[in-house]
Amino acid sequence: MTLGNLPLMARFITGGLVLAFSLAGVAQGAQLPARAPGLWQSTSSVTGPDGKPMAQAQNVITLTCVDPATDWKFLLSGQGRCSQLDLTGAGANYTIDGRCEQPGGQVTIHEKLDYVSNKTVQLNAVFTTSSGKMSVASSLQWQGPCVDGMQPGDEGQVVDGNFVKAGNINQSNYP
């Protein structure tokens, strides 16, 4: 499964991991722990509004190159599409609740992040859209150094041993 084959909402959910907002717009009662820099693999599955797994959004694997400047952007991405976001939690468990504007309309978000360690994070989110509720489960796992050709903020996958870039979190056209 590649990011380019996913419907727009599923790509946004799995590829962007997971939210569409900037850290500056978050009403913070907490601060997310730093993840280890390097290559991260996320394996994500989406359940659609009908309560059934979305066929093209199961076990989607995405690679990201994370450094301290891009770490939170992958969990809190999109540059200011949210009018209300609350980040709460401490230690290993955090919750993000909010409302964001997306191309299809307003999205209400309830996300839980469990930091098993700085190299393993579990993410579970529920998005309420005009179409109904969608849920995402993602397992984020540190893999080691970023692969040759990757820059911090890059996202994509490895095909035949080569990194194929889908985008960079620092680009204005990032999904």
C-alpha positions as CSV (number, residue, x, y, z in Angstrom):
1,M,0.0,0.0,0.0
2,T,1.4,3.4,-0.9
3,L,0.3,6.8,0.2
4,G,-0.5,7.9,-3.3
5,N,-3.2,5.2,-3.6
6,L,-5.1,6.3,-0.5
7,P,-8.3,8.4,-0.6
8,L,-7.5,12.0,0.5
9,M,-8.9,11.7,4.1
10,A,-7.2,8.4,4.7
11,R,-3.9,9.8,3.3
12,F,-4.3,12.8,5.6
13,I,-5.0,10.6,8.6
14,T,-2.3,8.0,8.0
15,G,0.4,10.0,6.2
16,G,0.2,13.1,8.2
17,L,0.0,11.4,11.5
18,V,-2.5,12.4,12.4
19,L,-3.6,15.9,13.0
20,A,-3.9,19.1,11.0
21,F,-2.8,21.9,13.3
22,S,0.3,23.6,14.5
23,L,1.8,23.4,17.9
24,A,1.5,27.2,18.3
25,G,-2.3,26.8,18.2
26,V,-2.5,24.3,21.0
27,A,-3.8,25.3,24.4
28,Q,-1.1,23.5,26.3
29,G,-1.5,22.1,29.7
30,A,1.3,19.7,28.8
31,Q,4.2,19.3,26.4
32,L,4.8,16.2,24.4
33,P,8.0,14.2,25.2
34,A,10.7,14.3,22.5
35,R,11.1,11.2,20.3
36,A,14.5,9.8,19.4
37,P,15.8,11.5,16.2
38,G,16.2,9.3,13.1
39,L,14.0,7.1,11.0
40,W,10.5,6.3,12.3
41,Q,8.1,3.8,10.8
42,S,4.4,4.1,11.4
43,T,1.9,1.4,10.7
44,S,-1.6,2.8,10.6
45,S,-5.1,1.5,10.1
46,V,-8.3,3.5,9.6
47,T,-11.8,2.5,10.4
48,G,-14.4,4.4,8.4
49,P,-17.7,6.0,9.4
50,D,-19.5,2.8,8.8
51,G,-17.4,1.1,11.6
52,K,-15.6,-1.1,9.1
53,P,-11.9,-1.0,8.3
54,M,-11.2,1.1,5.2
55,A,-9.9,-1.4,2.6
56,Q,-7.1,1.0,1.3
57,A,-6.1,2.2,4.7
58,Q,-5.1,-0.9,6.6
59,N,-1.6,-1.5,7.8
60,V,-0.3,1.5,5.8
61,I,3.4,1.9,6.4
62,T,5.0,5.3,6.3
63,L,8.6,6.3,7.0
64,T,9.5,9.7,8.4
65,C,12.9,11.3,9.1
66,V,12.6,13.0,12.5
67,D,14.9,15.6,14.1
68,P,14.2,17.9,17.1
69,A,12.8,20.6,14.8
70,T,10.3,18.2,13.0
71,D,9.4,15.8,15.8
72,W,6.2,17.4,17.0
73,K,5.2,18.6,13.5
74,F,4.5,15.0,12.5
75,L,2.1,14.6,15.4
76,L,0.8,18.2,15.2
77,S,0.9,19.2,11.6
78,G,-0.9,21.4,9.2
79,Q,-0.1,25.0,10.2
80,G,-3.1,26.6,11.9
81,R,-6.2,24.9,10.6
82,C,-7.6,24.5,14.1
83,S,-9.5,27.0,16.2
84,Q,-9.5,25.0,19.4
85,L,-7.0,22.4,20.6
86,D,-6.2,21.2,24.1
87,L,-3.2,19.1,24.9
88,T,-3.3,17.4,28.3
89,G,-1.3,14.7,30.0
90,A,2.0,13.9,31.7
91,G,4.6,11.2,31.8
92,A,3.7,8.7,29.1
93,N,0.1,9.5,28.4
94,Y,-1.3,12.5,26.5
95,T,-4.7,13.5,25.0
96,I,-5.3,16.0,22.3
97,D,-8.9,17.3,21.7
98,G,-9.9,19.9,19.2
99,R,-11.7,21.2,16.2
100,C,-10.0,21.8,12.8
101,E,-11.0,22.9,9.3
102,Q,-10.3,20.5,6.5
103,P,-11.1,20.6,2.8
104,G,-14.3,18.5,3.5
105,G,-15.4,20.7,6.5
106,Q,-14.9,20.8,10.2
107,V,-13.2,17.8,12.0
108,T,-13.5,17.1,15.7
109,I,-10.4,15.3,17.0
110,H,-9.9,13.1,20.1
111,E,-6.4,11.6,20.1
112,K,-4.5,9.6,22.7
113,L,-0.7,9.3,22.5
114,D,1.0,6.7,24.7
115,Y,4.8,7.0,24.8
116,V,6.1,3.5,25.6
117,S,9.6,5.0,25.3
118,N,11.3,7.7,23.2
119,K,11.5,5.0,20.5
120,T,7.9,3.6,20.6
121,V,4.7,5.6,20.5
122,Q,1.1,4.3,20.2
123,L,-1.5,6.6,18.7
124,N,-5.3,6.1,18.8
125,A,-7.6,8.8,17.4
126,V,-11.2,9.4,16.7
127,F,-12.2,12.0,14.0
128,T,-15.7,13.2,13.7
129,T,-16.5,14.5,10.3
130,S,-19.7,15.4,8.4
131,S,-19.6,11.8,7.2
132,G,-19.4,10.3,10.7
133,K,-16.7,9.0,13.0
134,M,-13.5,7.6,11.8
135,S,-10.8,6.0,13.9
136,V,-7.1,5.6,13.4
137,A,-4.7,3.3,15.3
138,S,-1.0,3.8,14.6
139,S,2.1,2.2,16.0
140,L,5.2,4.4,15.6
141,Q,8.6,2.7,16.0
142,W,12.1,4.1,15.8
143,Q,14.2,2.2,13.2
144,G,17.7,3.9,13.5
145,P,19.3,6.6,11.4
146,C,17.4,8.1,8.5
147,V,18.2,6.3,5.2
148,D,20.5,7.8,2.6
149,G,18.7,10.6,0.7
150,M,16.3,11.5,3.5
151,Q,16.2,15.0,5.0
152,P,14.6,15.9,8.3
153,G,10.9,16.2,7.7
154,D,10.8,13.8,4.8
155,E,8.0,11.2,4.6
156,G,7.6,8.3,2.2
157,Q,8.5,4.7,1.9
158,V,11.3,2.4,0.8
159,V,10.8,0.7,-2.6
160,D,13.4,-1.7,-3.9
161,G,15.9,-0.5,-1.3
162,N,15.5,3.2,-2.2
163,F,13.6,5.9,-0.3
164,V,10.7,7.3,-2.3
165,K,9.7,10.7,-0.9
166,A,6.0,11.5,-0.7
167,G,6.5,15.0,0.9
168,N,8.2,17.0,3.6
169,I,6.5,18.3,6.7
170,N,8.2,21.7,6.1
171,Q,6.7,22.2,2.6
172,S,3.6,24.4,2.3
173,N,1.8,21.8,0.2
174,Y,2.3,19.0,2.7
175,P,-0.9,16.8,2.9
